[in-house]
Amino acid sequence: MTYNILIAGFGGQGILFAGKALAKMGMNEGLYVTWLPSYGPEMRGGAANCSVVLSDTEIGSPLVPEPDILISMNIPSFDKFTPKIKPGGTLFADCSMIDKKCTRTDINAYYIPASALASDNDLQGLANVVMLGYFLKVTGIFDYDKFLLDITSGIPASRANLIEGNKKALAIGYAYEG
Amino acid sequence: MPKVLMKGNEAIAEAAINAGCLHYFGYPITPQTEISEYLAKRLPKVGGVLIQAESEIAAINMVLGASAAGVRAMTSSSSPGISLKSEGISYLVGCDLPAVIVNVQRGGPGLGGIQPSQADYYQATKAYGHGDMRLIVLAPSTVQEMATLTGEAFDLADIYRTPVIILADGAIGQMMEPVDFSERKPREIPPKDWACTGHGGTRKRNIINSLMLDPEALEKSVRERFERYKKIEETEVKYERFMTDDADIICVAFGIASRICKSAVTAAREKGIKAGLLRPITLWPFPKAAIAEAANTAKAFLSVELSMGQMVDDVKLACECRRPVEFFGRTGGVLPSPAEVTAKIEAIAAQL
């Protein structure tokens, strides 16, 4: 079992955090994991993506040129990476950011207005966690309660106010009916 | 000890502290700045010191000073910054001083780019400085190895009184993987009775110096150093073999390229091609004997590098032209895909 996951969007959307949350959960579940970010002269609003590999066997290349799962949170990454999803793979798209649908018929596409759900619920900056909630429900890769505990336990005591927000965002994504 | 998820650069920094290195001198450069960032936070809390020097040249000479005083010291940089350090590295060798120098390579030449590269192989293994000299060069391919080889580098540096290079790349530096810091057992280190530590008039003074104007004396000191190099070549070679026993085609690759090759070899096996991977962990000393032995059974070698082909020369030398040695590489910061490498393996297989 190997999942090659690519998460992509704008810098500032929490793309790298979302990938790290999946990698950390995978590690805690005893899987082999790698997390490889795009890096460069990047800034808030620029392109950001990260490759996450979760596997029950040793991971060779940490690159994900052809993802099994793409989580896309903006139009440029949707245009760039949707054609690269492996046949039979899965797309998760933030449809409040992406005003088009994937035309491929050989993949499963899931749409969630993650950014709108986040801002409507006063959860600015947590669209990434809303996406993760939906991702968990559709894929069932990780147990919801364990994942919730895992991401909130990473929050330092000095920022405990973030725990409720993350909890709520994950729940909204998990409860979303496409 | 539970595993922690961290970047390769951070693993180097934490492993350095675990190895007792409390003195770090550096100047920021992508893609390795997390090393100083991490140490800037951690070192003051454990009684250490981090100095962000005014330049790479200053940093390597601060390492020289700290090492002469008998403490473990480290600097890190990326390709262009390492070139600036080359004079200081040669002086460290001339003074027989231990030090750990990390190069998280990026594309060159010149200021180049900031994406992963392995194009400093020649520089690291042949000529990090002027003069008759060698350096131990370690090439980690996982975040775990970033940690274990950093610990190993400090021990090797002290045992052999030589600078040790960790030749990493931007991909291994930036990527996160689980790492366990208790995995490695430290070695026994000889006392540093040569260090300039102050002695209150109780012994003859120690002098650390690389200037030797008498040719006979200089030759003698170089020869003594080469005796140590010989011992390193005999005892410190490290490499990993992956599916090489029955392999017709053996890829030779280190660092991030070896990870890509592992995937490519697995894919080639699924297509019925007997491929394998020999991964040098020490680039100097190079695993010559292992490659010569593999040449007894393999039909061809393929060196895969993030460069225009540098290690391929050493592979050819090691197998003494008994087998064809092909090359595949991408450069400038481009990472080859496993599929590209598999295609090259298939092309070689078709000619066998």
Boltz contact constraints between the chains, C-beta under 6 A:
constraints:
  - contact:
      token1: [A, 23]
      token2: [B, 5]
      max_distance: 6.0
  - contact:
      token1: [A, 24]
      token2: [B, 5]
      max_distance: 6.0
  - contact:
      token1: [A, 27]
      token2: [B, 5]
      max_distance: 6.0
  - contact:
      token1: [A, 27]
      token2: [B, 178]
      max_distance: 6.0
  - contact:
      token1: [A, 34]
      token2: [B, 175]
      max_distance: 6.0
  - contact:
      token1: [A, 34]
      token2: [B, 177]
      max_distance: 6.0
  - contact:
      token1: [A, 35]
      token2: [B, 176]
      max_distance: 6.0
  - contact:
      token1: [A, 36]
      token2: [B, 175]
      max_distance: 6.0
  - contact:
      token1: [A, 37]
      token2: [B, 174]
      max_distance: 6.0
  - contact:
      token1: [A, 39]
      token2: [B, 174]
      max_distance: 6.0
  - contact:
      token1: [A, 60]
      token2: [B, 259]
      max_distance: 6.0
  - contact:
      token1: [A, 60]
      token2: [B, 262]
      max_distance: 6.0
  - contact:
      token1: [A, 60]
      token2: [B, 263]
      max_distance: 6.0
  - contact:
      token1: [A, 61]
      token2: [B, 259]
      max_distance: 6.0
  - contact:
      token1: [A, 61]
      token2: [B, 260]
      max_distance: 6.0
  - contact:
      token1: [A, 61]
      token2: [B, 263]
      max_distance: 6.0
  - contact:
      token1: [A, 61]
      token2: [B, 338]
      max_distance: 6.0
  - contact:
      token1: [A, 62]
      token2: [B, 175]
      max_distance: 6.0
  - contact:
      token1: [A, 65]
      token2: [B, 337]
      max_distance: 6.0
